Amino acid sequence: MNSMQDLTLVFGAVAIITIVIMKTIDEDNRLKFISGTWILALVLTAPMLSELWASQAISYVDDDGNSHDGLPQKWNGTQVICFDFSSDSSHPVFMSGTTMISTSGESISVNDAFNGSVASWDGSFVGDAAMTGVCIGGLSGYTNGFDLTLDAVALLPNRDLEVIYDVGDYGSFVTSIGGVAQADDWSSWWGLYINGAEASVGIGDLQIDADDVITWRIES
């Protein structure tokens, strides 16, 4: 559920309570009860109002030909990494839209319209309409995709995007992100994309430029 939905529910409930007070409380005490109810509602919703205001203040790149399309404007030209979760393999924290995380590890906005469009080798769209996720941006100075991946997830508190991987003959292989693991029978796996196209090498060998966008997506 997003902030707007939460606010709608809270203030809808307060409106109903106000109507009940108007009908059941005597006129001398009515104003006191109504004022107290609305003050409590404002206190409880202050964090949601702040988040909603911050989200509305963020502008996003609107350019289909730009790998940063749908990401915050201030991230344009920087390194970004995104993690996409499907409706079948959802994340317990990032359950609505795509949360944008700064280099300080704080959420700066949620873009409900962002779908992180990526294409498979044959150009077909990969993903589903109910996809949610998180992007960490404003990064710089990385030349290796795996270094960026590990350092980016370390910015988040509570190990919300912990990366688990194996190291074999062909290098590092990611098996789980944020508690969402690939299936043992390979019916689902973590796909790797660079600037919207399927990566041709593994994450350990992925060399990146100053404005690249890496995407990890759970696929089936």
N, C-alpha and C positions, 0 to 999 in steps of 0.2 A: 504494500500500500504506500502511495506517495504522500507528500506533505499536503497537497491540495485536497486529497481525499480525506486525510485525517482532520484537517481544519473544517471541512464541510460536515463531517460527522459530529465533531465537538460542538460547533456553533448551532447545528441543527438540534442537538440534544439540549443546549442551553435555551434555545427558542421555545422548545416544548416545555422545559421547566419553568420558563417565564410565564407561559400561558397558564400552567397549573397554579403558579403562585398568584396570578391575577384573579383566578377563580376561587382559590381556597383560603388565602391569607387576608385578614382584615386590612382595611385601607391604611390604618396607622402604621402597620409594620411592613406593608407591601414593598415600599421603596427600599427599605433596608435589606430585605431578602433578595430583591432583584439586583441591587447594586453589588451585594456580596457574591451572587452567582456569576455575574459578568466579570467582576474583578478576578475571581478564581479561574474563570475560563481564560482570561488574558494571560494570567501567570503561567498556567499549564501549557498554553499554546505559544508562548514567547519563543522557545527554541525552534518550533516549526515555522513560525512567521519569519524568523531570522534566516533559516535555511531557504525558505521560499524566496525571500527577497534577494539573497545571494545568487540563487539559481537564475532568477529573472534578470539579474544584472550582468550575467555572463553572456557574451555573444559568441556564436559558433561559426566556424569556417563553413561557407556554403559554396562548394565548388566540387562537382563530381569528378573532375580531373585531378584533384588534389588528394594525396594520401591522408591528409589531415581533415578531410571533409567530415563535418559533424563534431569535431573536437573544438575545444575552446580556442578562440582567436589568438590568445596570448601564447598558445603552444605551437602555433604555426611556425614551421622551420626548426622545431626542436625534436629531440628523440622522444618517442611515446611507446608505451607497451600496453596492450589491452588483453583482457581475459574474458572470453565469452562463454556463458553457460546456457544450455538449452532448457526447454520446459521439462524434458525428461531427466536432466542432470542439473538441477538448480543449486544455487549456493545459498546457505542459510542466512547470510548477511545481505548480499547484493541481490535482492529479489525484485527490484523495480527499476526499469530503465537501465541506463549505464551511468554509474557513479564516476565522476571525475576527481582524481586524487592529485594533489600538488606534491612537490618534492619535500614538503614538510610532513607529509603523511596525512594531511587533513582533506576532507571532502570539500570541494569548492562548488560543485553543482551536480545535478542529475539531469541528463538529457534523455527524456523519454522517447525522443524520435530517432536517436542514434541506433543504427543496426549494424555498424561495423562491417559493411559489405565486403566480402571477400569472394574470390573466384577460384574454382578448382582448375586443374590443368586444361580442361576442355572449355573453360570460360563460363561454366554454369554456376549459378548462385549457390553458396553453401550456407546453411543456417535455417532458422525458423523465425516466424513472426513474434513468437513469445520469448525470444532470446533476451537475457539480461546480462549485465557484466560490470566491469570496472576498468578504467583506463588510468594509467599513471603517466603524467607528462611533464614537460618542461625540463627534461633530462638532457644532459650533454656530456661530451667527452668520451663516449663509449665507442669501441671499434668491434667488439665481440658481442653477439646476441645473448650468449649465456651469462656473461658478466652483467649485462644490463638487466636480464630477467631476475637474477638472484638479488642484485642490489635494490631493484625496484620493489620487490615484494617485502624486503626487509624494512621498508619505510612504513609499512602498515602495522598498527598495534595488534596484539592478540593473535599473531600468526594467521590472519584471516586468509592469506593467499600462499600459505606454505607450499613450496615446491619440493616434491619427492622425485628422485631420479635414480636411475641405475647407470653405471659406467661399464661399457663392454668394449668389444673389439672395434666397434665403430663410433666410439665416443660416448657422450652423455645422452641418455634417453629419458625424457620426462614421462612419468607414469601417473602422477597425481598432482593436482593444483587445488588449493583451498579445500582439501578434503574430498574433492571429486576425482575419483580414480578411473582409469580406463578399465574396461572389462577384460577379464582373463581370457575370454574367447575372442577378443578383438572385435566384439560387436559395437564397441565404442572406443574412441582413442582421442588423444590430444593432437590436433592438427596445428601446424606451424605456418604462418603467413608473414610475408614482408611486403609492405605497401599494397596490401590487398591481393597479392598473388601468392600461390602456394610456393613455399620455400623449396629450393632444389637441393639443399644440403641440411644436415642436422643442426640443432641449435648450437652445438659446440664449435661448429665450423662456419657459422653464419657471421660474415663480416658486414658491418653496418656503417652507414654514413651519418652525417650530422643531423639530417632531417628525416630519418627513416621511422616508420611505424611498424612495430612487431605486433602480431596478433596470435594469441593462443586460443583455440576454439575446440570445445568438446564436440566430437562428431560421431555419427553412427551410420 
